[in-house]
Amino acid sequence: SDGSIRLHQMTSEYPLMQWNDSTKGQPIIALQWALTRPAVFFALDASSNIYIWDLLENDLFPVAMQTIPSEKVVTMTLLGEPEKANGLLGMVLAKESGQIDIQYVKKKWALP
């Protein structure tokens, strides 16, 4: 609820890494690992900002942030085929009106 993200190993109650205030205090409403690139994850905050983290590029801050200005995004999920090396990774955004957007992620964050 405060924008903090913690990365845990299943065998420990203590986080391996923790990023406080990663969304400038906005609650995180969705977070998902990239299906095609294991070091990348995406976080959606309550202000419809999407944060892209690539832990191989920078493990302190997100490598990119995109605001969806037109309408509030209420949830997101990723789609892709991890067994294929084509690097296609899609992001499905559900908006408050019920509209669904599908956007493709740049190859640099999708290729294995």
C-alpha positions as CSV (number, residue, x, y, z in Angstrom):
1,S,0.0,0.0,0.0
2,D,3.0,2.4,0.4
3,G,4.8,1.6,-2.9
4,S,7.4,-0.7,-1.4
5,I,8.5,-3.8,-3.3
6,R,10.2,-6.8,-1.7
7,L,11.9,-9.7,-3.4
8,H,11.8,-12.9,-1.4
9,Q,13.3,-16.3,-1.7
10,M,10.8,-19.0,-0.8
11,T,12.9,-20.4,2.0
12,S,13.3,-17.1,4.0
13,E,11.0,-14.7,5.6
14,Y,13.5,-11.9,5.0
15,P,13.7,-10.2,1.6
16,L,16.7,-10.5,-0.7
17,M,16.1,-7.0,-1.8
18,Q,13.7,-4.2,-0.9
19,W,12.8,-1.0,-2.7
20,N,11.0,1.5,-0.5
21,D,8.9,4.2,-2.0
22,S,9.4,2.7,-5.5
23,T,6.2,4.4,-6.7
24,K,6.5,7.7,-4.8
25,G,4.1,6.4,-2.2
26,Q,1.3,5.3,-4.6
27,P,-0.1,1.8,-3.8
28,I,0.9,-1.0,-6.1
29,I,-2.2,-2.7,-7.6
30,A,-0.4,-5.2,-9.9
31,L,3.0,-6.6,-10.2
32,Q,4.2,-9.4,-12.6
33,W,7.5,-10.9,-13.8
34,A,8.1,-10.9,-17.5
35,L,7.2,-14.3,-19.0
36,T,10.1,-14.1,-21.5
37,R,12.9,-12.4,-19.6
38,P,13.3,-13.5,-15.9
39,A,15.2,-10.4,-14.7
40,V,12.4,-8.0,-15.7
41,F,9.2,-7.2,-13.8
42,F,6.4,-4.7,-14.2
43,A,4.5,-2.8,-11.5
44,L,1.3,-0.8,-11.9
45,D,0.5,1.8,-9.3
46,A,-2.9,3.3,-8.4
47,S,-2.2,6.4,-10.5
48,S,-1.9,4.3,-13.7
49,N,1.9,4.5,-13.9
50,I,3.7,1.4,-15.1
51,Y,7.2,0.9,-13.8
52,I,9.6,-1.4,-15.7
53,W,12.4,-3.0,-13.6
54,D,15.3,-4.8,-15.3
55,L,17.5,-6.1,-12.5
56,L,20.3,-6.9,-14.9
57,E,20.4,-3.3,-16.0
58,N,19.7,-1.5,-12.7
59,D,18.8,-3.1,-9.4
60,L,18.2,0.2,-7.6
61,F,15.5,1.9,-9.7
62,P,13.1,1.2,-12.5
63,V,14.6,1.5,-15.9
64,A,11.5,3.1,-17.4
65,M,8.1,4.5,-16.3
66,Q,5.1,5.0,-18.5
67,T,1.9,6.9,-17.5
68,I,-1.4,5.8,-19.1
69,P,-3.0,9.3,-19.2
70,S,-6.4,8.7,-20.9
71,E,-8.2,6.7,-18.2
72,K,-7.5,4.9,-14.9
73,V,-6.0,1.4,-15.3
74,V,-7.4,-1.0,-12.7
75,T,-5.2,-4.0,-13.4
76,M,-2.6,-5.4,-15.8
77,T,-1.3,-8.8,-16.8
78,L,1.4,-10.0,-19.2
79,L,1.1,-12.4,-22.0
80,G,3.8,-14.2,-23.9
81,E,5.3,-17.6,-24.7
82,P,8.4,-18.3,-22.6
83,E,9.3,-21.4,-24.6
84,K,9.7,-19.3,-27.8
85,A,12.7,-17.1,-28.2
86,N,10.9,-14.6,-30.5
87,G,10.7,-12.0,-27.7
88,L,7.0,-11.2,-28.0
89,L,5.7,-9.9,-24.7
90,G,2.3,-8.2,-24.4
91,M,0.8,-6.2,-21.7
92,V,-3.0,-6.3,-21.1
93,L,-4.4,-3.3,-19.4
94,A,-7.9,-3.2,-18.0
95,K,-9.3,0.3,-17.7
96,E,-12.0,1.6,-15.3
97,S,-14.6,1.8,-18.2
98,G,-14.2,-1.9,-19.0
99,Q,-12.0,-1.2,-22.0
100,I,-9.1,-3.6,-22.5
101,D,-5.8,-2.4,-24.2
102,I,-3.1,-4.8,-25.4
103,Q,0.3,-3.3,-25.9
104,Y,3.6,-4.9,-26.9
105,V,6.7,-4.4,-24.8
106,K,9.9,-3.3,-26.4
107,K,12.2,-6.2,-27.4
108,K,15.0,-5.0,-25.0
109,W,12.8,-5.9,-22.1
110,A,11.2,-9.0,-23.7
111,L,14.0,-11.0,-25.3
112,P,15.4,-13.8,-23.2
